[in-house]
Amino acid sequence: MRDRLKITCSLLVLLMSNADASQAGNDYRCTIERFSQAQGDSGPTYKILSENFVGKQFTVDRMSGITVGVLKNSANAQPTVIDRGNRENSFKVVSMLSADQGMPGTTITALNVMEFVEGNSKPFNFMIDDGVFFGTCESF
């Protein structure tokens, strides 16, 4: 009985320490610093998107890949984490919203956070069709 209690207590401590470690720094808070589009960085669309997005933030749930805030990738779509990221590779998540889901055509998003970059601030690029948002993410 005593051995069973020791094992149970040990498992609880292990589970609690893993839960704390996985919650600390498991998600990203990202700030948009600039925007660019394939057809050039001028014109009314560019101006509106730059004015309404640059300086704003979004968060990323690293387990599901879902983004929340000014940039979203899960409205009627299920994001897929392609790579969890590490010291040698970027965190990558993609999503697709097809025409049969109410869009005029297929919309594709791709988020790339350069997890391998030294320091707390990790550069990112977030593509939505022909537009790309750039900035930095920090774990929280």
C-alpha positions in Angstrom: 0.0 0.0 0.0 2.8 2.4 0.9 4.6 1.7 -2.4 1.5 2.3 -4.3 1.0 5.7 -2.6 4.7 6.6 -3.4 4.2 5.7 -7.0 0.9 7.7 -7.2 2.5 10.7 -5.6 5.5 10.5 -7.9 3.2 10.4 -10.9 1.2 13.3 -9.7 4.3 15.4 -9.2 5.6 14.4 -12.7 2.3 15.3 -14.3 2.0 18.6 -12.5 5.6 19.6 -13.5 5.0 18.7 -17.1 1.7 20.6 -17.2 3.5 23.7 -15.8 6.3 23.4 -18.3 4.0 22.9 -21.2 1.9 25.9 -20.3 4.8 28.3 -19.8 5.9 29.6 -23.2 3.9 27.2 -25.2 2.0 29.8 -27.3 3.1 32.9 -29.3 2.0 36.5 -29.0 2.9 38.2 -32.4 3.1 41.8 -33.4 2.8 42.8 -37.1 5.5 45.2 -38.1 4.9 45.4 -41.9 2.8 44.2 -44.8 3.6 43.5 -48.4 1.6 42.2 -51.4 2.5 40.5 -54.6 1.1 43.3 -56.9 3.2 45.9 -55.1 3.3 48.0 -51.9 1.1 50.8 -53.1 -2.6 51.5 -53.9 -5.8 51.6 -51.8 -5.8 47.9 -50.8 -2.2 48.1 -49.6 -2.9 51.3 -47.7 -6.0 50.0 -46.0 -4.3 46.7 -44.9 -1.2 48.4 -43.7 -3.1 51.0 -41.7 -5.4 48.4 -40.1 -2.9 45.7 -39.4 0.6 47.1 -38.7 1.1 47.5 -35.0 -1.6 45.0 -34.1 -1.2 41.6 -32.4 -2.5 38.1 -32.7 -1.7 34.9 -30.7 -1.0 31.4 -31.8 -1.9 28.2 -30.0 1.1 26.1 -30.8 -0.7 22.8 -30.2 -3.6 23.5 -32.6 -2.1 26.1 -34.8 -5.1 28.4 -34.4 -4.5 32.1 -34.6 -6.6 34.6 -32.7 -6.7 38.4 -32.9 -6.2 40.6 -35.9 -5.1 37.6 -38.1 -7.2 34.5 -38.0 -6.6 31.2 -39.8 -9.5 29.1 -38.5 -12.8 30.8 -39.7 -14.5 27.7 -41.2 -11.0 26.1 -41.7 -9.0 23.6 -39.6 -5.3 24.7 -39.4 -2.7 22.0 -39.6 0.6 22.3 -37.8 3.2 21.1 -40.3 6.2 21.5 -38.0 6.4 22.3 -34.3 9.7 24.1 -34.7 12.9 23.7 -32.8 16.5 25.0 -32.6 17.0 24.1 -36.3 13.6 24.6 -37.9 10.6 27.0 -38.0 7.2 26.5 -36.5 4.8 26.1 -39.5 1.0 26.0 -39.8 -1.2 26.1 -42.9 -4.9 26.3 -43.5 -7.2 26.3 -46.5 -10.7 27.7 -46.9 -12.2 26.4 -50.1 -14.9 27.9 -52.4 -17.4 25.3 -51.2 -17.1 26.9 -47.7 -18.5 30.2 -48.8 -15.5 31.9 -50.3 -15.3 33.2 -53.9 -12.2 31.0 -54.4 -9.8 29.1 -52.2 -8.0 31.1 -49.5 -4.7 29.7 -48.2 -2.9 30.9 -45.0 0.6 29.9 -44.0 2.4 31.0 -40.8 6.1 30.5 -40.4 7.7 31.5 -37.0 11.5 31.2 -37.1 11.8 29.3 -33.8 15.6 28.7 -34.4 16.5 32.4 -34.2 18.4 33.2 -31.0 16.7 35.3 -28.3 13.1 35.7 -27.2 11.9 37.6 -30.3 11.2 35.3 -33.2 10.6 36.7 -36.7 7.5 35.5 -38.5 5.8 35.8 -41.9 2.0 35.1 -42.3 0.8 34.7 -45.8 -2.9 35.1 -46.8 -3.2 34.4 -50.5 -1.0 37.2 -52.1 -0.4 39.3 -49.0 2.3 38.7 -46.4 2.5 40.1 -42.9 5.9 40.3 -41.2 6.8 40.9 -37.6 8.0 39.2 -34.4 6.6 36.6 -32.0 7.4 35.9 -28.4 6.5 32.8 -26.4 4.1 33.3 -23.5 
